[in-house]
Amino acid sequence: MPTAREALLDAARRALADRPWHTVRMVDVAALADVSRQTLYNEFGTRGGLAEALLRRAADGYLAGVDRALTAPVPDRPAAVALWTLRAARQDALVRALLTGHWAEGLPRPDRRPGSRGRPGGRPSPRPEELLALVRDRMAAASPGVAAGRCEIVLRLALSCVIAPVPGDDATDSRALRLVREAARPAVRERV
């Protein structure tokens, strides 16, 4: 059985799927989760705290997928993370916004003002540059012989395919994946 916090986050996500964030009311989220409004406020403090927790949960889910992708065979790890990034960002508008910093209309946005973290002790969602650095460092640590810079290039290429899709790509993202694999391959010097 999910905790009240998890039930509330699930309810907020369902509400967000149906309507823009600015129209989602705390009372509606509490009702969807079948808990009191007081429980909702105890968990998140404010509407901004709920939004921040929703964003943090999306970031944590994305990072869990990165960790799963890093279990691929060593040479394929950067490409596996890039493919996960491509698919996660295409399927989840919150992940896409967290990675790119481009917030579509109707999404909750992080509140970066000091003291606006909602519930005391709540973790803020990462900024795009922080999230990319975290993933880059995990990729480099799990991919012996692959420089952190190359990992970052592969990751940024995957994000560029999210923002500007590869023409004619199919549901398997084969063309985008081919580009990413090419970028992930270590550079080979030509003999003169």
PyMOL CGO cylinders between C-alpha atoms (Angstrom):
from pymol import cmd
from pymol.cgo import CYLINDER

trace = [
    CYLINDER, 0.00, 0.00, 0.00, 1.47, 3.37, -0.98, 0.3, 1, 1, 1, 1, 1, 1,
    CYLINDER, 1.47, 3.37, -0.98, 2.20, 5.96, 1.66, 0.3, 1, 1, 1, 1, 1, 1,
    CYLINDER, 2.20, 5.96, 1.66, 0.06, 9.10, 1.82, 0.3, 1, 1, 1, 1, 1, 1,
    CYLINDER, 0.06, 9.10, 1.82, 2.94, 10.99, 0.18, 0.3, 1, 1, 1, 1, 1, 1,
    CYLINDER, 2.94, 10.99, 0.18, 3.13, 8.55, -2.73, 0.3, 1, 1, 1, 1, 1, 1,
    CYLINDER, 3.13, 8.55, -2.73, -0.66, 8.54, -3.12, 0.3, 1, 1, 1, 1, 1, 1,
    CYLINDER, -0.66, 8.54, -3.12, -0.65, 12.35, -3.22, 0.3, 1, 1, 1, 1, 1, 1,
    CYLINDER, -0.65, 12.35, -3.22, 2.14, 12.46, -5.81, 0.3, 1, 1, 1, 1, 1, 1,
    CYLINDER, 2.14, 12.46, -5.81, 0.29, 9.89, -7.93, 0.3, 1, 1, 1, 1, 1, 1,
    CYLINDER, 0.29, 9.89, -7.93, -2.88, 11.97, -7.63, 0.3, 1, 1, 1, 1, 1, 1,
    CYLINDER, -2.88, 11.97, -7.63, -1.05, 15.17, -8.57, 0.3, 1, 1, 1, 1, 1, 1,
    CYLINDER, -1.05, 15.17, -8.57, 0.43, 13.45, -11.60, 0.3, 1, 1, 1, 1, 1, 1,
    CYLINDER, 0.43, 13.45, -11.60, -3.02, 12.18, -12.67, 0.3, 1, 1, 1, 1, 1, 1,
    CYLINDER, -3.02, 12.18, -12.67, -4.46, 15.67, -12.24, 0.3, 1, 1, 1, 1, 1, 1,
    CYLINDER, -4.46, 15.67, -12.24, -1.62, 17.14, -14.29, 0.3, 1, 1, 1, 1, 1, 1,
    CYLINDER, -1.62, 17.14, -14.29, -2.33, 14.64, -17.08, 0.3, 1, 1, 1, 1, 1, 1,
    CYLINDER, -2.33, 14.64, -17.08, -5.89, 15.97, -17.29, 0.3, 1, 1, 1, 1, 1, 1,
    CYLINDER, -5.89, 15.97, -17.29, -5.32, 19.71, -17.02, 0.3, 1, 1, 1, 1, 1, 1,
    CYLINDER, -5.32, 19.71, -17.02, -2.67, 22.44, -16.76, 0.3, 1, 1, 1, 1, 1, 1,
    CYLINDER, -2.67, 22.44, -16.76, -0.88, 22.77, -13.45, 0.3, 1, 1, 1, 1, 1, 1,
    CYLINDER, -0.88, 22.77, -13.45, -2.20, 26.28, -12.77, 0.3, 1, 1, 1, 1, 1, 1,
    CYLINDER, -2.20, 26.28, -12.77, -5.73, 24.83, -12.64, 0.3, 1, 1, 1, 1, 1, 1,
    CYLINDER, -5.73, 24.83, -12.64, -4.86, 21.89, -10.36, 0.3, 1, 1, 1, 1, 1, 1,
    CYLINDER, -4.86, 21.89, -10.36, -6.24, 22.63, -6.89, 0.3, 1, 1, 1, 1, 1, 1,
    CYLINDER, -6.24, 22.63, -6.89, -4.90, 21.17, -3.66, 0.3, 1, 1, 1, 1, 1, 1,
    CYLINDER, -4.90, 21.17, -3.66, -8.40, 20.10, -2.63, 0.3, 1, 1, 1, 1, 1, 1,
    CYLINDER, -8.40, 20.10, -2.63, -8.73, 18.12, -5.87, 0.3, 1, 1, 1, 1, 1, 1,
    CYLINDER, -8.73, 18.12, -5.87, -5.38, 16.39, -5.36, 0.3, 1, 1, 1, 1, 1, 1,
    CYLINDER, -5.38, 16.39, -5.36, -6.34, 15.46, -1.80, 0.3, 1, 1, 1, 1, 1, 1,
    CYLINDER, -6.34, 15.46, -1.80, -9.69, 14.09, -2.99, 0.3, 1, 1, 1, 1, 1, 1,
    CYLINDER, -9.69, 14.09, -2.99, -8.03, 12.06, -5.76, 0.3, 1, 1, 1, 1, 1, 1,
    CYLINDER, -8.03, 12.06, -5.76, -5.63, 10.57, -3.21, 0.3, 1, 1, 1, 1, 1, 1,
    CYLINDER, -5.63, 10.57, -3.21, -8.47, 9.98, -0.74, 0.3, 1, 1, 1, 1, 1, 1,
    CYLINDER, -8.47, 9.98, -0.74, -6.72, 11.92, 2.03, 0.3, 1, 1, 1, 1, 1, 1,
    CYLINDER, -6.72, 11.92, 2.03, -7.53, 15.14, 3.84, 0.3, 1, 1, 1, 1, 1, 1,
    CYLINDER, -7.53, 15.14, 3.84, -6.27, 18.51, 2.70, 0.3, 1, 1, 1, 1, 1, 1,
    CYLINDER, -6.27, 18.51, 2.70, -4.50, 18.76, 6.04, 0.3, 1, 1, 1, 1, 1, 1,
    CYLINDER, -4.50, 18.76, 6.04, -2.52, 15.60, 5.20, 0.3, 1, 1, 1, 1, 1, 1,
    CYLINDER, -2.52, 15.60, 5.20, -1.57, 17.14, 1.86, 0.3, 1, 1, 1, 1, 1, 1,
    CYLINDER, -1.57, 17.14, 1.86, -0.37, 20.34, 3.54, 0.3, 1, 1, 1, 1, 1, 1,
    CYLINDER, -0.37, 20.34, 3.54, 1.45, 18.35, 6.24, 0.3, 1, 1, 1, 1, 1, 1,
    CYLINDER, 1.45, 18.35, 6.24, 3.34, 16.43, 3.54, 0.3, 1, 1, 1, 1, 1, 1,
    CYLINDER, 3.34, 16.43, 3.54, 4.20, 19.28, 1.18, 0.3, 1, 1, 1, 1, 1, 1,
    CYLINDER, 4.20, 19.28, 1.18, 3.63, 22.53, 3.02, 0.3, 1, 1, 1, 1, 1, 1,
    CYLINDER, 3.63, 22.53, 3.02, 2.43, 24.51, 0.02, 0.3, 1, 1, 1, 1, 1, 1,
    CYLINDER, 2.43, 24.51, 0.02, 1.28, 24.06, -3.55, 0.3, 1, 1, 1, 1, 1, 1,
    CYLINDER, 1.28, 24.06, -3.55, 4.84, 24.96, -4.55, 0.3, 1, 1, 1, 1, 1, 1,
    CYLINDER, 4.84, 24.96, -4.55, 6.13, 22.22, -2.26, 0.3, 1, 1, 1, 1, 1, 1,
    CYLINDER, 6.13, 22.22, -2.26, 3.86, 19.72, -4.02, 0.3, 1, 1, 1, 1, 1, 1,
    CYLINDER, 3.86, 19.72, -4.02, 5.10, 20.91, -7.42, 0.3, 1, 1, 1, 1, 1, 1,
    CYLINDER, 5.10, 20.91, -7.42, 8.72, 20.62, -6.28, 0.3, 1, 1, 1, 1, 1, 1,
    CYLINDER, 8.72, 20.62, -6.28, 8.14, 17.09, -4.95, 0.3, 1, 1, 1, 1, 1, 1,
    CYLINDER, 8.14, 17.09, -4.95, 6.51, 16.13, -8.25, 0.3, 1, 1, 1, 1, 1, 1,
    CYLINDER, 6.51, 16.13, -8.25, 9.53, 17.43, -10.15, 0.3, 1, 1, 1, 1, 1, 1,
    CYLINDER, 9.53, 17.43, -10.15, 11.95, 15.72, -7.75, 0.3, 1, 1, 1, 1, 1, 1,
    CYLINDER, 11.95, 15.72, -7.75, 10.10, 12.44, -8.23, 0.3, 1, 1, 1, 1, 1, 1,
    CYLINDER, 10.10, 12.44, -8.23, 10.36, 12.79, -12.03, 0.3, 1, 1, 1, 1, 1, 1,
    CYLINDER, 10.36, 12.79, -12.03, 14.10, 13.49, -11.72, 0.3, 1, 1, 1, 1, 1, 1,
    CYLINDER, 14.10, 13.49, -11.72, 14.58, 10.51, -9.40, 0.3, 1, 1, 1, 1, 1, 1,
    CYLINDER, 14.58, 10.51, -9.40, 12.67, 8.24, -11.80, 0.3, 1, 1, 1, 1, 1, 1,
    CYLINDER, 12.67, 8.24, -11.80, 14.82, 9.41, -14.70, 0.3, 1, 1, 1, 1, 1, 1,
    CYLINDER, 14.82, 9.41, -14.70, 18.01, 8.81, -12.69, 0.3, 1, 1, 1, 1, 1, 1,
    CYLINDER, 18.01, 8.81, -12.69, 16.83, 5.31, -11.74, 0.3, 1, 1, 1, 1, 1, 1,
    CYLINDER, 16.83, 5.31, -11.74, 16.48, 4.63, -15.48, 0.3, 1, 1, 1, 1, 1, 1,
    CYLINDER, 16.48, 4.63, -15.48, 20.01, 5.95, -16.03, 0.3, 1, 1, 1, 1, 1, 1,
    CYLINDER, 20.01, 5.95, -16.03, 21.27, 3.50, -13.40, 0.3, 1, 1, 1, 1, 1, 1,
    CYLINDER, 21.27, 3.50, -13.40, 19.44, 0.64, -15.15, 0.3, 1, 1, 1, 1, 1, 1,
    CYLINDER, 19.44, 0.64, -15.15, 20.94, 1.66, -18.50, 0.3, 1, 1, 1, 1, 1, 1,
    CYLINDER, 20.94, 1.66, -18.50, 24.40, 1.60, -16.93, 0.3, 1, 1, 1, 1, 1, 1,
    CYLINDER, 24.40, 1.60, -16.93, 24.05, -2.16, -16.41, 0.3, 1, 1, 1, 1, 1, 1,
    CYLINDER, 24.05, -2.16, -16.41, 24.46, -2.65, -20.18, 0.3, 1, 1, 1, 1, 1, 1,
    CYLINDER, 24.46, -2.65, -20.18, 27.74, -4.13, -21.45, 0.3, 1, 1, 1, 1, 1, 1,
    CYLINDER, 27.74, -4.13, -21.45, 30.55, -1.60, -20.95, 0.3, 1, 1, 1, 1, 1, 1,
    CYLINDER, 30.55, -1.60, -20.95, 31.00, -0.46, -24.58, 0.3, 1, 1, 1, 1, 1, 1,
    CYLINDER, 31.00, -0.46, -24.58, 27.25, 0.17, -24.95, 0.3, 1, 1, 1, 1, 1, 1,
    CYLINDER, 27.25, 0.17, -24.95, 26.67, 2.09, -21.71, 0.3, 1, 1, 1, 1, 1, 1,
    CYLINDER, 26.67, 2.09, -21.71, 26.87, 5.64, -23.09, 0.3, 1, 1, 1, 1, 1, 1,
    CYLINDER, 26.87, 5.64, -23.09, 24.52, 4.71, -25.94, 0.3, 1, 1, 1, 1, 1, 1,
    CYLINDER, 24.52, 4.71, -25.94, 22.16, 2.92, -23.53, 0.3, 1, 1, 1, 1, 1, 1,
    CYLINDER, 22.16, 2.92, -23.53, 21.96, 6.02, -21.32, 0.3, 1, 1, 1, 1, 1, 1,
    CYLINDER, 21.96, 6.02, -21.32, 21.43, 8.22, -24.37, 0.3, 1, 1, 1, 1, 1, 1,
    CYLINDER, 21.43, 8.22, -24.37, 18.62, 5.99, -25.63, 0.3, 1, 1, 1, 1, 1, 1,
    CYLINDER, 18.62, 5.99, -25.63, 16.97, 6.00, -22.18, 0.3, 1, 1, 1, 1, 1, 1,
    CYLINDER, 16.97, 6.00, -22.18, 17.31, 9.79, -22.07, 0.3, 1, 1, 1, 1, 1, 1,
    CYLINDER, 17.31, 9.79, -22.07, 15.78, 10.15, -25.52, 0.3, 1, 1, 1, 1, 1, 1,
    CYLINDER, 15.78, 10.15, -25.52, 12.82, 7.94, -24.70, 0.3, 1, 1, 1, 1, 1, 1,
    CYLINDER, 12.82, 7.94, -24.70, 12.24, 9.26, -21.17, 0.3, 1, 1, 1, 1, 1, 1,
    CYLINDER, 12.24, 9.26, -21.17, 12.29, 12.87, -22.36, 0.3, 1, 1, 1, 1, 1, 1,
    CYLINDER, 12.29, 12.87, -22.36, 9.93, 12.12, -25.23, 0.3, 1, 1, 1, 1, 1, 1,
    CYLINDER, 9.93, 12.12, -25.23, 7.47, 10.24, -23.02, 0.3, 1, 1, 1, 1, 1, 1,
    CYLINDER, 7.47, 10.24, -23.02, 7.47, 12.50, -19.95, 0.3, 1, 1, 1, 1, 1, 1,
    CYLINDER, 7.47, 12.50, -19.95, 7.06, 16.26, -20.27, 0.3, 1, 1, 1, 1, 1, 1,
    CYLINDER, 7.06, 16.26, -20.27, 8.41, 16.78, -16.74, 0.3, 1, 1, 1, 1, 1, 1,
    CYLINDER, 8.41, 16.78, -16.74, 11.62, 14.87, -17.52, 0.3, 1, 1, 1, 1, 1, 1,
    CYLINDER, 11.62, 14.87, -17.52, 11.97, 16.78, -20.79, 0.3, 1, 1, 1, 1, 1, 1,
    CYLINDER, 11.97, 16.78, -20.79, 11.61, 20.10, -18.94, 0.3, 1, 1, 1, 1, 1, 1,
    CYLINDER, 11.61, 20.10, -18.94, 14.03, 19.06, -16.20, 0.3, 1, 1, 1, 1, 1, 1,
    CYLINDER, 14.03, 19.06, -16.20, 16.66, 18.10, -18.78, 0.3, 1, 1, 1, 1, 1, 1,
    CYLINDER, 16.66, 18.10, -18.78, 16.22, 21.00, -21.18, 0.3, 1, 1, 1, 1, 1, 1,
    CYLINDER, 16.22, 21.00, -21.18, 15.03, 23.85, -18.99, 0.3, 1, 1, 1, 1, 1, 1,
    CYLINDER, 15.03, 23.85, -18.99, 12.17, 24.50, -21.43, 0.3, 1, 1, 1, 1, 1, 1,
    CYLINDER, 12.17, 24.50, -21.43, 8.90, 24.44, -19.51, 0.3, 1, 1, 1, 1, 1, 1,
    CYLINDER, 8.90, 24.44, -19.51, 5.86, 23.83, -21.66, 0.3, 1, 1, 1, 1, 1, 1,
    CYLINDER, 5.86, 23.83, -21.66, 2.70, 25.71, -20.80, 0.3, 1, 1, 1, 1, 1, 1,
    CYLINDER, 2.70, 25.71, -20.80, 0.74, 23.93, -18.12, 0.3, 1, 1, 1, 1, 1, 1,
    CYLINDER, 0.74, 23.93, -18.12, 3.67, 22.27, -16.33, 0.3, 1, 1, 1, 1, 1, 1,
    CYLINDER, 3.67, 22.27, -16.33, 4.65, 23.02, -12.75, 0.3, 1, 1, 1, 1, 1, 1,
    CYLINDER, 4.65, 23.02, -12.75, 7.90, 24.97, -12.60, 0.3, 1, 1, 1, 1, 1, 1,
    CYLINDER, 7.90, 24.97, -12.60, 10.54, 24.84, -9.91, 0.3, 1, 1, 1, 1, 1, 1,
    CYLINDER, 10.54, 24.84, -9.91, 10.50, 27.80, -7.58, 0.3, 1, 1, 1, 1, 1, 1,
    CYLINDER, 10.50, 27.80, -7.58, 14.13, 28.87, -7.23, 0.3, 1, 1, 1, 1, 1, 1,
    CYLINDER, 14.13, 28.87, -7.23, 13.51, 31.70, -4.75, 0.3, 1, 1, 1, 1, 1, 1,
    CYLINDER, 13.51, 31.70, -4.75, 15.31, 31.30, -1.41, 0.3, 1, 1, 1, 1, 1, 1,
    CYLINDER, 15.31, 31.30, -1.41, 13.08, 29.80, 1.24, 0.3, 1, 1, 1, 1, 1, 1,
    CYLINDER, 13.08, 29.80, 1.24, 10.48, 28.53, -1.23, 0.3, 1, 1, 1, 1, 1, 1,
    CYLINDER, 10.48, 28.53, -1.23, 11.14, 24.82, -0.87, 0.3, 1, 1, 1, 1, 1, 1,
    CYLINDER, 11.14, 24.82, -0.87, 7.71, 23.94, 0.51, 0.3, 1, 1, 1, 1, 1, 1,
    CYLINDER, 7.71, 23.94, 0.51, 8.07, 21.37, 3.25, 0.3, 1, 1, 1, 1, 1, 1,
    CYLINDER, 8.07, 21.37, 3.25, 11.13, 21.97, 5.47, 0.3, 1, 1, 1, 1, 1, 1,
    CYLINDER, 11.13, 21.97, 5.47, 13.94, 19.64, 4.46, 0.3, 1, 1, 1, 1, 1, 1,
    CYLINDER, 13.94, 19.64, 4.46, 12.46, 19.03, 1.02, 0.3, 1, 1, 1, 1, 1, 1,
    CYLINDER, 12.46, 19.03, 1.02, 15.02, 18.46, -1.71, 0.3, 1, 1, 1, 1, 1, 1,
    CYLINDER, 15.02, 18.46, -1.71, 14.78, 20.86, -4.63, 0.3, 1, 1, 1, 1, 1, 1,
    CYLINDER, 14.78, 20.86, -4.63, 14.64, 19.45, -8.13, 0.3, 1, 1, 1, 1, 1, 1,
    CYLINDER, 14.64, 19.45, -8.13, 17.95, 19.71, -9.97, 0.3, 1, 1, 1, 1, 1, 1,
    CYLINDER, 17.95, 19.71, -9.97, 18.61, 22.43, -12.51, 0.3, 1, 1, 1, 1, 1, 1,
    CYLINDER, 18.61, 22.43, -12.51, 19.23, 21.12, -16.05, 0.3, 1, 1, 1, 1, 1, 1,
    CYLINDER, 19.23, 21.12, -16.05, 22.99, 21.67, -15.80, 0.3, 1, 1, 1, 1, 1, 1,
    CYLINDER, 22.99, 21.67, -15.80, 23.09, 19.83, -12.46, 0.3, 1, 1, 1, 1, 1, 1,
    CYLINDER, 23.09, 19.83, -12.46, 21.09, 16.90, -13.80, 0.3, 1, 1, 1, 1, 1, 1,
    CYLINDER, 21.09, 16.90, -13.80, 23.27, 16.63, -16.92, 0.3, 1, 1, 1, 1, 1, 1,
    CYLINDER, 23.27, 16.63, -16.92, 26.47, 16.78, -14.84, 0.3, 1, 1, 1, 1, 1, 1,
    CYLINDER, 26.47, 16.78, -14.84, 25.15, 14.08, -12.53, 0.3, 1, 1, 1, 1, 1, 1,
    CYLINDER, 25.15, 14.08, -12.53, 24.32, 11.78, -15.45, 0.3, 1, 1, 1, 1, 1, 1,
    CYLINDER, 24.32, 11.78, -15.45, 27.60, 12.55, -17.23, 0.3, 1, 1, 1, 1, 1, 1,
    CYLINDER, 27.60, 12.55, -17.23, 29.58, 11.67, -14.11, 0.3, 1, 1, 1, 1, 1, 1,
    CYLINDER, 29.58, 11.67, -14.11, 27.65, 8.43, -13.58, 0.3, 1, 1, 1, 1, 1, 1,
    CYLINDER, 27.65, 8.43, -13.58, 28.21, 7.49, -17.23, 0.3, 1, 1, 1, 1, 1, 1,
    CYLINDER, 28.21, 7.49, -17.23, 31.94, 8.20, -17.03, 0.3, 1, 1, 1, 1, 1, 1,
    CYLINDER, 31.94, 8.20, -17.03, 32.34, 6.29, -13.75, 0.3, 1, 1, 1, 1, 1, 1,
    CYLINDER, 32.34, 6.29, -13.75, 30.54, 3.25, -15.20, 0.3, 1, 1, 1, 1, 1, 1,
    CYLINDER, 30.54, 3.25, -15.20, 32.29, 3.36, -18.59, 0.3, 1, 1, 1, 1, 1, 1,
    CYLINDER, 32.29, 3.36, -18.59, 36.01, 2.70, -18.18, 0.3, 1, 1, 1, 1, 1, 1,
    CYLINDER, 36.01, 2.70, -18.18, 38.03, 4.26, -20.95, 0.3, 1, 1, 1, 1, 1, 1,
    CYLINDER, 38.03, 4.26, -20.95, 35.32, 6.72, -21.95, 0.3, 1, 1, 1, 1, 1, 1,
    CYLINDER, 35.32, 6.72, -21.95, 36.13, 10.32, -21.07, 0.3, 1, 1, 1, 1, 1, 1,
    CYLINDER, 36.13, 10.32, -21.07, 33.57, 12.42, -19.22, 0.3, 1, 1, 1, 1, 1, 1,
    CYLINDER, 33.57, 12.42, -19.22, 33.61, 14.88, -22.13, 0.3, 1, 1, 1, 1, 1, 1,
    CYLINDER, 33.61, 14.88, -22.13, 32.59, 12.16, -24.57, 0.3, 1, 1, 1, 1, 1, 1,
    CYLINDER, 32.59, 12.16, -24.57, 29.81, 11.09, -22.19, 0.3, 1, 1, 1, 1, 1, 1,
    CYLINDER, 29.81, 11.09, -22.19, 28.55, 14.67, -22.10, 0.3, 1, 1, 1, 1, 1, 1,
    CYLINDER, 28.55, 14.67, -22.10, 28.63, 14.91, -25.90, 0.3, 1, 1, 1, 1, 1, 1,
    CYLINDER, 28.63, 14.91, -25.90, 26.59, 11.71, -26.20, 0.3, 1, 1, 1, 1, 1, 1,
    CYLINDER, 26.59, 11.71, -26.20, 24.08, 12.95, -23.63, 0.3, 1, 1, 1, 1, 1, 1,
    CYLINDER, 24.08, 12.95, -23.63, 23.73, 16.36, -25.26, 0.3, 1, 1, 1, 1, 1, 1,
    CYLINDER, 23.73, 16.36, -25.26, 23.31, 14.75, -28.68, 0.3, 1, 1, 1, 1, 1, 1,
    CYLINDER, 23.31, 14.75, -28.68, 20.45, 12.65, -27.31, 0.3, 1, 1, 1, 1, 1, 1,
    CYLINDER, 20.45, 12.65, -27.31, 18.81, 15.80, -25.95, 0.3, 1, 1, 1, 1, 1, 1,
    CYLINDER, 18.81, 15.80, -25.95, 19.23, 17.53, -29.29, 0.3, 1, 1, 1, 1, 1, 1,
    CYLINDER, 19.23, 17.53, -29.29, 17.30, 14.64, -30.85, 0.3, 1, 1, 1, 1, 1, 1,
    CYLINDER, 17.30, 14.64, -30.85, 14.50, 15.30, -28.34, 0.3, 1, 1, 1, 1, 1, 1,
    CYLINDER, 14.50, 15.30, -28.34, 14.36, 19.00, -29.18, 0.3, 1, 1, 1, 1, 1, 1,
    CYLINDER, 14.36, 19.00, -29.18, 14.87, 18.56, -32.93, 0.3, 1, 1, 1, 1, 1, 1,
    CYLINDER, 14.87, 18.56, -32.93, 13.77, 14.99, -33.80, 0.3, 1, 1, 1, 1, 1, 1,
    CYLINDER, 13.77, 14.99, -33.80, 15.74, 13.14, -36.44, 0.3, 1, 1, 1, 1, 1, 1,
    CYLINDER, 15.74, 13.14, -36.44, 13.66, 13.22, -39.65, 0.3, 1, 1, 1, 1, 1, 1,
    CYLINDER, 13.66, 13.22, -39.65, 12.14, 9.88, -40.54, 0.3, 1, 1, 1, 1, 1, 1,
    CYLINDER, 12.14, 9.88, -40.54, 13.03, 8.24, -37.24, 0.3, 1, 1, 1, 1, 1, 1,
    CYLINDER, 13.03, 8.24, -37.24, 10.76, 5.40, -36.19, 0.3, 1, 1, 1, 1, 1, 1,
    CYLINDER, 10.76, 5.40, -36.19, 9.43, 4.21, -32.85, 0.3, 1, 1, 1, 1, 1, 1,
    CYLINDER, 9.43, 4.21, -32.85, 12.73, 2.42, -32.17, 0.3, 1, 1, 1, 1, 1, 1,
    CYLINDER, 12.73, 2.42, -32.17, 14.67, 5.68, -32.57, 0.3, 1, 1, 1, 1, 1, 1,
    CYLINDER, 14.67, 5.68, -32.57, 17.08, 3.81, -34.83, 0.3, 1, 1, 1, 1, 1, 1,
    CYLINDER, 17.08, 3.81, -34.83, 18.42, 6.86, -36.68, 0.3, 1, 1, 1, 1, 1, 1,
    CYLINDER, 18.42, 6.86, -36.68, 18.93, 8.85, -33.48, 0.3, 1, 1, 1, 1, 1, 1,
    CYLINDER, 18.93, 8.85, -33.48, 20.54, 5.84, -31.85, 0.3, 1, 1, 1, 1, 1, 1,
    CYLINDER, 20.54, 5.84, -31.85, 22.90, 5.44, -34.81, 0.3, 1, 1, 1, 1, 1, 1,
    CYLINDER, 22.90, 5.44, -34.81, 23.99, 9.09, -34.40, 0.3, 1, 1, 1, 1, 1, 1,
    CYLINDER, 23.99, 9.09, -34.40, 24.51, 8.59, -30.68, 0.3, 1, 1, 1, 1, 1, 1,
    CYLINDER, 24.51, 8.59, -30.68, 26.52, 5.40, -31.17, 0.3, 1, 1, 1, 1, 1, 1,
    CYLINDER, 26.52, 5.40, -31.17, 28.73, 7.20, -33.67, 0.3, 1, 1, 1, 1, 1, 1,
    CYLINDER, 28.73, 7.20, -33.67, 29.37, 9.95, -31.13, 0.3, 1, 1, 1, 1, 1, 1,
    CYLINDER, 29.37, 9.95, -31.13, 30.01, 7.38, -28.39, 0.3, 1, 1, 1, 1, 1, 1,
    CYLINDER, 30.01, 7.38, -28.39, 32.62, 5.56, -30.41, 0.3, 1, 1, 1, 1, 1, 1,
    CYLINDER, 32.62, 5.56, -30.41, 36.15, 6.59, -29.43, 0.3, 1, 1, 1, 1, 1, 1,
    CYLINDER, 36.15, 6.59, -29.43, 37.84, 8.77, -32.00, 0.3, 1, 1, 1, 1, 1, 1,
    CYLINDER, 37.84, 8.77, -32.00, 40.32, 6.91, -34.18, 0.3, 1, 1, 1, 1, 1, 1,
    CYLINDER, 40.32, 6.91, -34.18, 43.26, 8.79, -35.62, 0.3, 1, 1, 1, 1, 1, 1,
    CYLINDER, 43.26, 8.79, -35.62, 43.89, 8.36, -39.29, 0.3, 1, 1, 1, 1, 1, 1,
    CYLINDER, 43.89, 8.36, -39.29, 47.35, 7.23, -40.24, 0.3, 1, 1, 1, 1, 1, 1,
    CYLINDER, 47.35, 7.23, -40.24, 49.14, 9.61, -42.52, 0.3, 1, 1, 1, 1, 1, 1,
]
cmd.load_cgo(trace, "trace")
